Amino acid sequence: MEAKDTVLEVMNKEGKPLSAGQVAEKSGLDRKDVDKAMKALKEEELIVSPKRCYWEPKK
C-alpha cells in the first residue's frame, strides 16, 4: 500500500482533522513519508484544511 493510501485511510478512520504528526503517529509511517504523501494529496485535491495545519479528506 502506498503512503498516500495509508494517510487517507487513517484520516477517514479518525473522522476528524489531523495534523501530519498525528497521521504519522497513528499510521506508523515516517513523518517525511507522511509529508510527501500529504503534499501529493493536496495537489490532487483529495484532502482539505479546515484549520491551519490540520487536514481531512475532501467530502
C-alpha positions, 0 to 999 in steps of 0.5 A: 500500500502506498503512503498516500493510501495509508494517510487517507485511510487513517484520516477517514478512520479518525473522522476528524482533522489531523495534523501530519504528526498525528497521521504519522503517529497513528499510521506508523509511517515516517513523518517525511513519508507522511509529508510527501504523501500529504503534499501529493494529496493536496495537489490532487485535491483529495484532502482539505484544511479546515484549520491551519495545519490540520487536514481531512479528506475532501467530502 
